[in-house]
Amino acid sequence: MSGVAGEQRSDPRAVLVVLGGLVCQMGLGYNYVFGALAPDVIADFGWTKAEFAGARAPQLWVMALSSPLVGYLVVKVGARGVLVASAVLLGVTFLMLRGMSALWQLYAVLGLQALSVTGLGDITVGQVVSGWFGRHRGLALGVVYTGSNLGGALLIRSIGLLGEPDAWRDIFRTMGGAALFVMLPLAFFAVREPGGAESAVADPAAEDTGRRDLDLSRAVRTRSFWILAFALGSFFFYFVAILDHLVLYLTEQGYGRTDAQGHLSNAILLGMASKVGFGWVADRMAPRTAAWVDFGLLALSSLVLLVSSSPGVVFVFVLLFGFSVAARDVVYPLVLVHCFGVREMARIYGALMLALPAGAAGTWCAASISDALGGYDAAFLVFAVLNVAAFVALLFVRDERSAYSR
């Protein structure tokens, strides 16, 4: 395996797969734009925070329910076909968002857009990249997953520079065009499945010990599966709420809109360094340890958020939040491989993504509390409790291949 891994490091086809996957991942960065544009869209239509945040529900439910199907299709027909179809749908939906005039249209189009980002997401890209890289899998995943942060940060910076309340329609049109004329060609020409000689799909540790990868039916009967499901649900409950409400919260604290958007952009941009750096580090530590460190920092960020109204503390929050939420993208596939093996990772990951609607619950919870109480303090306390509980639960994950064979 070491020889194969060495070949893969210099194989231009593997590098091309990472490039194509990175650009496709920029489509996930499109989701960051809704929080940044929230003040403008809400003001334009006269919606409440809860009404606007409610659009996340159909989006996240569709993402969750379609994730097992995406995992199945990636294993059966390959990543390239899934990425190509998803890029087309992403472009079409953002062109549709440009012309929306009612709340129900936002809800309906985000439901369709959810299919596209699921296909462009971590399941598809994680499977194909994991197939090309063995020993340096963490670093490769870290690099390719920076795409969502790069796309999100560039979009939010561009929004801040425009500074025009009516510009959100033009922004959506430009995003749709980029999906069709940039992501689509790269998905088609750059991404391919590894052949037999090129594949790093085997797990060296499993080969050395004779452990066999678990399929989905066996994985769901393990304790680690349900611990990881809870941790992922808690993560999305917190993560989506912060994306949707950080700019609103900071503007209510007296920050200018451009400064508030800048803090969100900085958190997203920080994720680029986090994914590459943490991917490199994760290759040099046990996957469980990497998960503990990451979710520990995530819990710490939510504790800092409780006192973020204090001067200067917001910078500490941005640092912790930006680093930990981005590193989760790298850590989670690695710990899945550790617990269940790589061959069925896409299907198992797809099933675990059924926890995604927790994100809709989180953003709705934050919006409802803010509308009712005039502030976010109670919502921030809920986030902290859930994040600490997820960190503690992850202490009990294990290699279920060894446990299942006993």
C-alpha positions in Angstrom: 0.0 0.0 0.0 2.8 2.4 0.7 3.9 2.0 -2.9 0.4 2.7 -4.2 0.2 5.7 -2.0 3.5 7.0 -3.3 2.3 6.6 -6.9 -0.9 8.5 -6.1 0.9 11.5 -4.7 2.5 12.1 -8.1 -0.4 10.9 -10.3 -1.7 13.9 -12.2 -5.1 12.2 -12.5 -5.5 12.1 -8.7 -4.5 15.8 -8.6 -7.1 16.6 -11.3 -9.8 14.7 -9.2 -8.9 16.9 -6.2 -9.2 20.1 -8.4 -12.5 19.0 -9.8 -13.9 18.1 -6.4 -12.7 21.3 -4.9 -14.5 23.4 -7.5 -17.7 21.3 -7.1 -17.4 21.8 -3.4 -17.6 25.6 -4.0 -21.3 24.9 -4.7 -21.7 24.1 -1.0 -20.3 27.6 -0.3 -23.4 29.0 -2.0 -25.4 28.2 1.1 -23.3 30.7 3.1 -24.8 33.5 1.0 -28.3 33.3 2.6 -27.2 34.5 6.0 -25.1 37.3 4.5 -28.1 38.5 2.4 -30.7 38.0 5.1 -31.0 41.7 6.2 -31.5 42.7 2.5 -34.0 40.0 1.5 -36.0 40.4 4.8 -36.2 44.1 4.4 -37.1 43.8 0.7 -40.1 41.5 1.3 -41.0 42.4 4.9 -40.7 38.9 6.2 -39.9 38.0 9.8 -36.7 36.3 10.8 -38.6 33.1 11.5 -40.3 33.2 8.1 -37.0 33.6 6.3 -35.2 31.0 8.5 -38.1 28.6 7.9 -36.9 28.2 4.3 -34.1 26.0 5.7 -36.6 23.3 6.6 -37.5 22.1 3.1 -33.9 22.5 2.1 -32.4 20.5 4.9 -35.2 17.8 4.8 -34.6 17.2 1.1 -30.8 17.1 1.7 -31.3 14.6 4.4 -33.8 12.3 2.6 -31.8 12.4 -0.6 -28.4 11.7 1.0 -28.9 7.9 1.2 -29.9 7.9 -2.5 -26.8 10.0 -3.4 -24.6 7.5 -1.5 -26.2 4.7 -3.4 -25.7 6.4 -6.8 -22.1 7.3 -6.0 -21.3 3.6 -5.3 -23.3 2.3 -8.2 -22.8 4.7 -11.1 -19.8 6.8 -10.0 -19.1 10.3 -8.6 -18.7 12.1 -12.0 -22.3 11.5 -13.1 -23.7 12.7 -9.8 -21.5 15.8 -9.8 -22.4 16.7 -13.4 -26.2 16.4 -12.8 -25.9 18.4 -9.5 -24.0 21.2 -11.1 -26.7 21.7 -13.7 -29.4 21.7 -11.1 -27.5 24.2 -8.9 -27.2 26.6 -11.8 -30.9 26.4 -12.7 -32.1 26.9 -9.1 -30.1 30.0 -8.5 -31.4 31.5 -11.8 -34.9 30.7 -10.4 -34.1 32.4 -7.1 -33.3 35.6 -8.9 -36.9 36.0 -10.0 -38.7 35.0 -6.8 -41.4 37.3 -5.5 -43.1 35.3 -2.7 -42.1 33.3 0.4 -43.4 30.0 -1.0 -41.1 30.4 -4.0 -38.1 30.6 -1.7 -39.2 27.5 0.1 -39.9 25.6 -3.1 -36.7 26.5 -4.9 -34.5 25.8 -1.9 -36.0 22.3 -1.8 -34.8 21.8 -5.4 -31.4 23.5 -4.6 -31.0 21.0 -1.8 -30.8 18.1 -4.3 -27.9 19.9 -6.0 -25.8 20.6 -3.0 -26.3 17.1 -1.7 -24.9 15.7 -4.9 -22.0 18.1 -4.8 -21.4 17.5 -1.2 -19.1 15.6 1.2 -20.6 12.2 0.4 -19.8 12.3 -3.4 -16.5 14.1 -3.2 -15.4 12.2 0.0 -15.9 8.8 -1.7 -14.1 9.5 -4.9 -11.1 11.3 -3.2 -10.9 8.5 -0.6 -10.7 6.0 -3.4 -7.6 7.8 -4.9 -5.7 8.4 -1.7 -4.7 6.0 1.0 -1.9 7.2 3.4 -2.5 10.9 2.8 -6.3 10.7 2.7 -6.8 13.3 5.5 -4.7 15.9 3.7 -6.4 15.2 0.3 -9.8 15.5 1.9 -8.7 18.7 3.7 -7.6 20.3 0.4 -10.7 19.3 -1.6 -13.1 20.4 1.2 -11.7 23.9 1.2 -13.8 24.5 -1.9 -16.9 25.3 0.2 -15.0 27.8 2.3 -13.4 29.4 -0.7 -16.7 29.8 -2.5 -18.5 31.1 0.6 -15.8 33.6 1.6 -15.5 35.0 -2.0 -19.3 35.4 -2.3 -19.7 37.1 1.1 -16.7 39.5 0.4 -18.3 40.4 -2.9 -21.7 41.1 -1.3 -20.0 43.4 1.2 -18.3 45.3 -1.6 -21.5 45.8 -3.5 -23.4 47.1 -0.5 -26.6 47.7 -2.5 -29.9 46.3 -1.0 -31.2 45.4 -4.5 -28.1 43.6 -5.6 -29.2 40.2 -4.2 -31.0 39.3 -7.5 -27.9 40.0 -9.6 -25.8 38.0 -7.1 -28.1 34.9 -7.5 -27.9 35.2 -11.3 -24.1 35.4 -11.3 -24.0 32.3 -9.0 -26.2 30.4 -11.3 -24.0 31.2 -14.3 -20.8 30.1 -12.4 -22.4 26.7 -11.6 -23.2 26.1 -15.3 -20.0 27.5 -16.9 -17.3 26.6 -14.3 -18.4 23.8 -12.1 -20.1 21.7 -14.7 -17.2 21.5 -17.1 -14.7 20.6 -14.3 -17.0 18.0 -12.9 -17.2 16.4 -16.4 -13.6 16.6 -17.4 -11.6 16.4 -14.1 -13.5 13.8 -11.9 -13.1 10.1 -12.6 -13.2 6.9 -10.6 -9.9 5.2 -9.8 -9.1 2.0 -11.7 -8.0 -1.1 -10.0 -4.3 -0.3 -10.0 -4.9 3.3 -9.0 -7.4 2.6 -6.2 -6.4 3.2 -2.6 -9.8 1.9 -1.4 -8.3 -0.7 0.9 -7.6 0.3 4.4 -4.0 -0.7 5.4 -5.0 -1.2 9.0 -7.8 -3.5 8.0 -5.5 -5.5 5.7 -3.0 -6.0 8.5 -5.5 -7.3 11.0 -8.0 -9.1 8.7 -10.9 -6.8 9.7 -13.6 -6.5 7.1 -15.5 -3.3 6.3 -19.1 -3.1 7.6 -22.0 -2.5 5.3 -24.8 -0.2 6.2 -27.1 -2.9 7.6 -24.3 -3.9 10.1 -23.2 -0.3 10.8 -26.7 0.7 12.0 -26.5 -2.0 14.7 -23.5 -0.5 16.3 -23.3 2.1 19.1 -20.8 4.2 17.1 -23.3 4.8 14.3 -25.8 6.3 16.7 -23.2 8.3 18.6 -22.0 9.8 15.2 -25.6 10.5 14.2 -26.2 12.5 17.4 -22.9 14.4 17.0 -23.8 15.2 13.4 -27.3 16.4 14.4 -25.9 18.6 17.1 -23.4 20.0 14.8 -25.9 21.0 12.2 -28.3 22.4 14.8 -25.5 24.8 15.8 -23.8 25.4 12.5 -26.8 26.3 10.3 -28.2 28.6 13.0 -24.9 30.5 13.2 -24.7 30.8 9.4 -28.2 32.3 9.3 -28.1 34.5 12.3 -24.5 35.7 13.0 -24.9 38.7 10.7 -28.3 39.5 12.2 -27.0 39.1 15.8 -23.9 41.3 15.2 -25.9 44.1 13.5 -28.2 44.0 16.5 -25.1 44.4 18.7 -24.2 47.6 16.9 -21.9 46.3 14.2 -22.2 47.8 10.7 -23.6 45.4 8.1 -20.2 45.3 6.2 -18.4 44.5 9.5 -20.8 41.8 10.5 -20.6 40.2 7.0 -16.8 40.5 7.3 -16.8 38.4 10.6 -18.9 35.7 8.9 -16.6 35.8 5.9 -13.5 35.5 8.1 -14.9 32.5 9.9 -15.5 30.8 6.5 -12.2 31.8 5.1 -10.4 30.5 8.2 -11.9 27.1 7.3 -9.6 26.8 4.3 -6.5 26.8 6.5 -8.3 24.7 9.1 -9.2 21.9 6.6 -5.7 21.6 5.1 -3.9 22.0 8.4 -6.2 19.7 10.3 -6.2 17.2 7.4 -2.4 17.1 7.6 -2.5 16.7 11.4 -5.3 14.1 11.3 -3.1 11.9 9.1 -0.7 11.8 12.1 -3.1 11.0 14.9 -5.9 8.5 15.5 -9.2 9.5 13.9 -11.0 9.3 17.2 -8.5 11.7 18.7 -8.9 14.1 15.8 -12.7 14.0 16.3 -12.3 14.7 20.1 -10.1 17.7 19.4 -12.4 19.1 16.8 -15.7 18.7 18.7 -14.0 20.0 21.8 -13.1 23.2 20.0 -16.6 23.4 18.6 -18.0 23.1 22.1 -15.6 25.8 23.3 -16.8 28.1 20.6 -20.4 27.8 21.7 -19.3 28.6 25.3 -17.5 31.7 24.1 -20.6 32.7 22.2 -22.4 33.1 25.5 -20.2 36.1 26.3 -19.6 37.3 22.7 -21.3 40.6 23.4 -18.2 41.6 25.4 -15.7 43.8 23.4 -13.1 41.7 21.5 -14.6 38.3 22.3 -16.3 38.1 18.9 -12.8 37.7 17.4 -12.2 34.6 19.6 -15.5 33.2 18.7 -14.8 33.6 14.9 -11.4 31.9 15.3 -12.8 28.9 17.2 -16.0 28.6 15.2 -14.3 29.0 11.8 -11.6 26.4 12.6 -13.8 23.8 14.2 -16.8 23.7 11.9 -14.5 23.5 8.8 -12.3 20.7 10.4 -15.5 18.7 11.0 -15.7 18.1 7.2 -12.3 16.4 7.3 -12.6 14.6 10.6 -16.1 13.1 10.0 -15.2 10.9 7.0 -12.0 9.8 8.7 -13.8 8.6 11.8 -16.4 6.9 9.6 -13.5 5.0 7.9 -12.1 4.2 11.3 -15.3 2.8 12.6 -16.7 1.1 9.6 -14.2 1.0 6.7 -14.1 2.8 3.4 -15.9 0.6 1.0 -19.4 1.5 2.2 -18.6 5.0 3.5 -20.8 6.8 1.0 -23.9 4.8 2.0 -23.2 5.0 5.7 -22.5 8.7 5.4 -25.7 9.1 3.4 -27.7 7.4 6.1 -26.1 9.5 8.8 -27.1 12.7 6.9 -30.7 12.0 7.9 -29.6 14.0 10.9 -29.4 17.1 8.7 -32.9 18.5 9.4 -31.6 19.3 12.9 -30.1 22.3 11.2 -33.6 23.6 10.3 -34.6 23.1 13.9 -31.6 25.1 15.1 -32.1 28.1 12.9 -35.8 28.1 13.6 -35.1 27.8 17.3 -32.7 30.8 17.2 -35.1 32.9 15.1 -38.2 32.1 17.3 -36.3 32.9 20.5 -35.0 36.2 19.0 -38.4 37.2 17.8 -40.1 36.3 21.1 -37.4 37.5 23.6 -35.7 40.2 21.6 -32.3 38.5 21.8 -30.3 35.3 21.2 -29.0 34.5 24.7 -31.3 31.6 25.4 -30.6 30.1 22.0 -26.9 30.3 22.6 -27.3 28.4 25.9 -29.1 25.6 24.0 -26.2 25.4 21.5 -23.6 25.1 24.3 -25.4 22.3 26.1 -25.8 20.3 22.8 -22.2 20.8 21.8 -20.8 19.7 25.1 -23.0 16.6 25.1 -21.8 15.7 21.6 -18.2 16.0 22.7 -18.8 13.7 25.6 -20.6 11.2 23.5 -17.8 11.0 21.0 -15.5 9.6 23.7 -17.3 6.3 23.2 -16.9 5.7 19.5 -14.7 2.7 18.5 -13.6 0.6 15.6 -16.7 -1.4 15.1 -15.1 -3.8 12.6 -13.1 -5.3 15.5 -16.0 -5.2 17.8 -18.3 -6.8 15.3 -15.9 -9.7 14.5 -15.8 -10.8 18.2 
